Amino acid sequence: MKGHLKWWQLSLLGVGCIIGTGYFLGSGLAIMMTGPSAGILFILAAIGTYIVYDSLAKMTTKDPQQGSFRTYAKKAYGRWAGFSSGWVYWVSEMLIMGSQMTALAIFSRFWFPHIPLWMFAGGYAVLGILVVLMGTKGFDRIENILAVVKVAAIFMFIIIAVLALSGVFHGNNSVQIPKSYDQILPKGPIGLWSAFIYAFYAFGGIEIMGIMAIQLKDKKEAPRAGRMMLLLLTVIYVVSIGLAVIMDSWRSFNTKESPFVIALDDYHLPFFPHVFNGALIVAGFSTMVASLFSVTTMLVTLAKDGDAPKFFSIKGKTKVPLRGLGLTIYGMIISVILALLMPGKIYEYITTSAGLMLLYNWLFILFSSFKLIRLTGWVKIKNVIGILLIILAVSGTVLEEDSRPGFFGSILFLFIIGIVVFFMRSVWKKNKNNSQEPKRTL
């Protein structure tokens, strides 16, 4: 397949798809649960993410497929694996999308407190659909622009933080560098373990890079694009979190504000909360559009393979599969309604479950690579390390009271999809037998 992207464009696209509210807000949760050692978690999560993407990139280089990880799962383990991987991804992204649009609406009410949430959520949904209707090249351009804005926001925080610590701005100039074990790990190894999942959430989106990698001019540059993207993200993540935790006590962070706004609160910079709130909106909208684009693409590949009605793969005169996009829009509407009407804790459990289901697909990627590409001894060890890091992050949710129901909810979702697969296998077998029957002639 002839593509139009250069490796650095795919890297920038990856930054746009990955940096979102999972980092701008989720990093605060990680700091609250583990203190100054949160940076260690982001380094470990970056290593795990790189291992997963490297496996996906190698499979893409060897065999470019529009269905990306779903197609590779099918080739490695059979139709049940492709069906499960594709629908787990579609369902999980749909459930998360409602929380994304609700978060965008809440951020927007920072400036317009009297406008109802549903109006903002609906407005962002329409804008997201318009971006997807622009097609692949339009999606690339928009995401690249938003990526630059998000990286600029983080760099702005880093520069202001350094100036503040240097005494340029008047405020709390005391540097709180942890020196003892208790200061570095205030909640011990268990706190570190239970917070690990939030570091992985900050890197969620590499599967979208896998889907877009087939648009590279040279497919062999897919691993390079991922390496540069993850190196950039890891550096700015760790540096920005490190500055935040030495500027203010980790006990000051909460779930309602970005840790970067809290870190600069004592310096009385009236413009900064407004600028960073704008960055939050850009980040949330960018990841929402990326999710909308990727799940529509995934639905089309499912339909082409007969794992969804063929109806959804038809494009007609447009380059965009409007019928597949239509189903995604219906799913998005339902997700927003659930987010606005369901009790907060219950919907939080659902979205936690959906986030864990994305990591289960990462495991599928690693296991697929064992069967589809020839691995050296070191690469096999590296993939096992990636599997163990993901399992460590997922299992840590059982230790934390607020995330534990989400873990069991993710298992329930997998069980439901497993039941569907069980009944579908008889349908697939019947269709296969019918296709193999010789045609009768008169």
C-alpha positions, -999 to +999 in steps of 0.1 A: +000+000+000+015+033-011+016+058+018+021+096+021+037+099+056+074+104+065+086+088+097+087+122+116+051+129+106+041+096+121+060+104+153+042+138+155+009+120+148+017+096+177+024+125+200-010+140+191-028+107+196-012+099+229-008+131+250-042+136+265-061+140+298-046+106+308-013+125+313-024+160+322-048+148+349-038+111+354-003+121+364-018+138+394-033+105+405+000+087+402+017+114+423-010+112+450-007+074+452+031+071+451+046+105+458+079+117+441+086+082+428+059+087+401+087+094+376+099+059+380+065+045+370+065+066+338+100+053+328+088+017+333+056+024+314+076+039+286+098+008+284+066-014+283+050+008+257+081+008+235+083-030+236+046-033+225+050-007+197+082-022+185+065-056+180+036-039+163+059-020+140+079-051+130+047-069+121+036-038+101+069-037+083+067-073+073+030-074+065+012-040+063-025-044+071-053-019+075-067-039+105-033-037+122-032-056+155-066-071+150-055-087+117-023-099+132-042-115+161-064-133+135-034-145+115-016-157+146-044-175+165-074-177+142-107-159+136-118-159+172-087-138+181-093-113+154-130-110+163-122-106+200-094-081+195-114-059+172-146-058+192-127-054+225-110-024+210-142-009+196-163-014+228-135+000+251-129+031+230-167+038+228-170+036+266-140+059+271-152+084+245-181+095+267-158+104+295-135+122+271-164+145+259-177+150+294-142+160+305-140+185+276-174+199+286-162+203+322-130+221+311-150+244+289-173+254+318-142+269+334-149+299+312-186+294+306-201+280+338-237+285+329-238+265+296-251+229+301-226+200+298-245+183+271-243+213+248-205+214+250-203+176+247-225+177+216-205+205+201-172+187+205-187+155+190-198+174+159-163+190+155-147+155+159-170+140+132-161+169+108-124+161+113-129+125+105-150+134+074-119+152+061-103+118+055-069+104+064-048+134+052-071+159+070-069+138+102-031+138+099-028+176+095-052+183+124-035+159+148-001+172+139-012+208+147-027+197+180+004+177+189+025+209+186+001+228+208+002+200+235+040+197+235+043+235+236+021+236+267+043+211+285+074+229+275+058+262+287+053+246+321+089+233+322+103+268+313+081+286+338+089+261+365+126+265+360+123+303+361+102+301+392+127+279+410+154+303+399+137+332+417+124+350+386+088+348+399+079+356+435+063+328+454+072+296+472+108+291+460+117+263+483+129+232+465+115+200+480+140+173+469+133+139+485+164+126+503+153+095+522+135+063+513+103+074+531+103+107+512+109+090+478+084+062+485+060+076+511+035+047+505+060+020+499+062-005+471+025-013+473+017+024+465+040+022+435+024-010+423-011+003+426-003+035+407+015+018+379-017+016+357-020+055+356+015+057+340+005+033+313-027+053+306-005+083+298+009+063+268-024+049+256-028+055+218+001+035+203-024+012+187-036+042+166+000+047+154-001+010+143-033+017+123-017+047+107+017+031+101+004+017+067+004+053+055+042+055+057+060+060+024+086+035+037+071+009+060+105+000+074+106+034+091+077+025+115+101+013+143+121+046+140+090+067+142+079+049+174+114+052+190+116+090+185+080+096+196+084+076+228+118+091+236+103+126+233+073+117+254+093+100+281+117+130+285+090+156+287+068+134+310+096+127+335+110+162+335+076+179+340+066+155+367+099+158+384+096+196+385+060+194+398+069+172+428+099+193+438+079+226+436+051+215+459+044+187+484+029+156+468+002+158+494-011+190+477-021+173+445-057+162+439-079+147+412-097+179+403-068+200+390-038+193+368-007+188+389+011+214+368-015+241+377-012+232+414+026+233+413+026+269+401-004+280+423+018+298+448+035+319+422+003+338+414+005+336+376-031+345+366-027+336+329-014+301+335-046+283+346-063+297+315-035+286+292-034+252+307-071+248+307-069+255+269-042+228+267-064+203+285-092+210+260-068+206+230-054+174+245-088+159+252-102+168+218-072+154+200-074+120+217-111+119+212-107+125+174-080+099+173-103+074+190-131+083+167-109+078+136-094+045+148-126+028+159-143+037+126-113+022+107-114-009+129-151-013+123-145-012+085-119-039+087-142-061+109-169-057+083-146-065+054-135-097+072-171-107+079-168-101+117-194-073+114-221-067+088-207-059+054-230-029+054-205-009+075-176-012+051-193+004+022-178+038+012-199+047-018-188+079-035-169+092-005-135+082+009-151+079+043-172+048+053-202+069+063-222+038+075-194+026+097-190+061+110-228+062+117-226+033+140-197+049+158-217+081+162-246+061+177-221+045+201-207+079+210-241+093+217-250+064+240-216+068+258-222+105+264-257+098+278-243+072+301-215+096+313-240+124+320-268+103+336-250+075+355-237+080+390-201+092+388-185+062+406-203+036+385-193+053+352-157+057+365-156+019+371-168+013+335-142+036+320-115+020+341-126-014+328-124+000+292-089+013+298-078-021+310-093-037+280-070-016+258-040-031+277-054-066+271-051-058+234-015-048+240-009-083+253-025-097+222+001-077+201+030-092+220+016-127+219+009-123+181+045-113+175+058-146+188+040-165+161+042-140+131+078-128+131+111-145+136+125-133+170+160-134+183+166-146+218+170-111+231+138-099+215+119-128+230+132-118+265+123-082+258+087-092+248+084-113+280+095-082+300+068-062+282+042-088+291+053-088+327+052-050+330+016-049+316+005-077+340+021-059+369+002-027+360-031-045+356-028-066+387-020-034+407-056-022+402-067-050+425-047-034+454-065+000+451-101+003+464-112+028+437-098+009+407-106-027+419-142-027+406-129-016+372-106-046+371-134-070+378-156-051+353-130-056+326-130-093+333-168-093+329-166-075+296-141-101+284-164-129+296-193-114+276-173-111+244-161-147+251-197-159+251-204-141+219-173-157+203-184-192+215-218-188+197-202-172+167-178-202+162-207-224+152-218-197+127-183-195+112-181-233+110-215-235+092-205-208+067-172-225+060-189-258+054-214-241+030-187-224+011-169-258+006-199-277-006-196-284-044-221-266-066-248-289-081-252-288-119-283-297-138 
